[in-house]
Amino acid sequence: MMLPPKALVYPMPVGIAAAYGSDGRADACALGFVGMCSHVPETVMIGINSTAKRKTRRSILERGCFTLGFPSRSQIAEADYLGIESGYDADKLSVIGFTAVKGEKVDAPVIEQLKVTLECMVISTSDVGSHTQIFGEILCIHASDDILDEKGRPDMSLADPLMYDDYGFRYYSLGGALEKISRPGRKYKGRRFRTTIGNNTEDYSSREVLPDCPCHHLDGSESIRIRLFAVRLMPADRLSSAVMHLRL
Ligand SMILES: Cc1cc2nc3c(=O)[nH]c(=O)nc-3n(C[C@H](O)[C@H](O)[C@H](O)COP(=O)(O)O)c2cc1C
C-alpha cells in the first residue's frame, strides 16, 4: 500500500533537549527529531519546530549550546509531560521533580535523573521547512554508573530507552538485545549472487566464479556465465537437467 509522505524514522528515540532560558531557568522539551550526524567531530542533530511555540529552541539558539538526554521507559510520564507543556507556561522540571546542574563543558543544564546525557555546543543550524535543524558537537557524555557494562560503556538494555512511533503516536520500549553488529550478516558476506537450476537454488561468490570461468569467452551474458559455472560444480545426477536448462 502507498502511504502519503510523512517525516518518519522508524522508530525514534525520545530525546530531552535542555537549555537555560534568558530568565536563567533550566527548561527542557521532548524531541523525536533526533539523529547522529558525524563521527569527526562527534555531532548530533535535533529538529525543533520554528513555526510553533518552543521555548527550548529559542533558549538553545540564544545560548549556543544544549544538552540532549535520553529518558528510560520508567520515565515515560515525565518525558511525555516535557513534550506537552511549554516552558513559557510552567517551570517544567520542577513540576516533575527533575533537577539539573550546569554542564561541565557547556552552559546548559544536565538533568540529573536522565541516565545518558550529551553536552553539545551548537556548530550550525539549518532551517528545513517547519523545523530548525540544530547541529551540536558533543563535548562530553554523562552516563550513570548503573547502566555501564563491564567495559564502562553505556549498555542499552540497562538504560532501557524510551522509543516513539510518530505514525501511531505511541511510545515503545526496546525488545531486548539481539546479536552483535557484523555477526548476523556474515553468512551473506562475499556472496554476490544466487542462481536457480531446476528446483535447486545455490549461492555463489564472485571469488569462486570469476578467476577461471570458461564461459567468459563464450557469451557476454552474466546469467549464462553463472549457469555454466553451476554445471561445473554439479553432481552427475543433476547434470542432465542443468544442460537442458542451458539449451532453453
Ligand atoms: C514524544 C514527543 C516528541 C516530540 N518531538 C518534537 C520534535 O522533534 N520537535 C519539536 O519541535 N517538538 C517536538 N515535540 C513537541 C515539544 O516537545 C512540545 O511542543 C513542548 O511543549 C515544547 O516545549 P518548550 O516550549 O518548553 O520548548 C514532541 C513531543 C513529544 C511528546
The ligand as an SDF file (V2000), in Angstrom:
LIG
                    3D

 31 33  0  0  0  0  0  0  0  0999 V2000
    7.2780   12.2460   22.0790 C   0  0  0  0  0  0  0  0  0  0  0  0
    7.3520   13.6920   21.6420 C   0  0  0  0  0  0  0  0  0  0  0  0
    8.2330   14.0520   20.6540 C   0  0  0  0  0  0  0  0  0  0  0  0
    8.3220   15.3830   20.2350 C   0  0  0  0  0  0  0  0  0  0  0  0
    9.2030   15.7220   19.2730 N   0  0  0  0  0  0  0  0  0  0  0  0
    9.3540   17.0080   18.9060 C   0  0  0  0  0  0  0  0  0  0  0  0
   10.3390   17.3720   17.9620 C   0  0  0  0  0  0  0  0  0  0  0  0
   11.1220   16.5300   17.4870 O   0  0  0  0  0  0  0  0  0  0  0  0
   10.4290   18.6710   17.6170 N   0  0  0  0  0  0  0  0  0  0  0  0
    9.6300   19.6310   18.1520 C   0  0  0  0  0  0  0  0  0  0  0  0
    9.7600   20.8170   17.7890 O   0  0  0  0  0  0  0  0  0  0  0  0
    8.6890   19.3200   19.0680 N   0  0  0  0  0  0  0  0  0  0  0  0
    8.5490   18.0340   19.4620 C   0  0  0  0  0  0  0  0  0  0  0  0
    7.6230   17.6910   20.4130 N   0  0  0  0  0  0  0  0  0  0  0  0
    6.7900   18.7460   20.9910 C   0  0  0  0  0  0  0  0  0  0  0  0
    7.5230   19.5770   22.0530 C   0  0  0  0  0  0  0  0  0  0  0  0
    8.2210   18.7880   22.9690 O   0  0  0  0  0  0  0  0  0  0  0  0
    6.4800   20.4050   22.8100 C   0  0  0  0  0  0  0  0  0  0  0  0
    5.8600   21.3220   21.9340 O   0  0  0  0  0  0  0  0  0  0  0  0
    6.9950   21.1240   24.0420 C   0  0  0  0  0  0  0  0  0  0  0  0
    5.8810   21.5420   24.7910 O   0  0  0  0  0  0  0  0  0  0  0  0
    7.8600   22.3230   23.7290 C   0  0  0  0  0  0  0  0  0  0  0  0
    8.2730   22.8580   24.9610 O   0  0  0  0  0  0  0  0  0  0  0  0
    9.0570   24.2550   25.1190 P   0  0  0  0  0  0  0  0  0  0  0  0
    8.1280   25.3540   24.6640 O   0  0  0  0  0  0  0  0  0  0  0  0
    9.3570   24.3320   26.5800 O   0  0  0  0  0  0  0  0  0  0  0  0
   10.2690   24.1620   24.2590 O   0  0  0  0  0  0  0  0  0  0  0  0
    7.4920   16.3660   20.8340 C   0  0  0  0  0  0  0  0  0  0  0  0
    6.5910   15.9960   21.8320 C   0  0  0  0  0  0  0  0  0  0  0  0
    6.5190   14.6670   22.2350 C   0  0  0  0  0  0  0  0  0  0  0  0
    5.5530   14.2880   23.3100 C   0  0  0  0  0  0  0  0  0  0  0  0
  1  2  1  0
  2  3  1  0
  2 30  2  0
  3  4  2  0
  4  5  1  0
  4 28  1  0
  5  6  2  0
  6  7  1  0
  6 13  1  0
  7  8  2  0
  7  9  1  0
  9 10  1  0
 10 11  2  0
 10 12  1  0
 12 13  2  0
 13 14  1  0
 14 15  1  0
 14 28  1  0
 15 16  1  0
 16 17  1  0
 16 18  1  0
 18 19  1  0
 18 20  1  0
 20 21  1  0
 20 22  1  0
 22 23  1  0
 23 24  1  0
 24 25  2  0
 24 26  1  0
 24 27  1  0
 28 29  2  0
 29 30  1  0
 30 31  1  0
M  END
$$$$
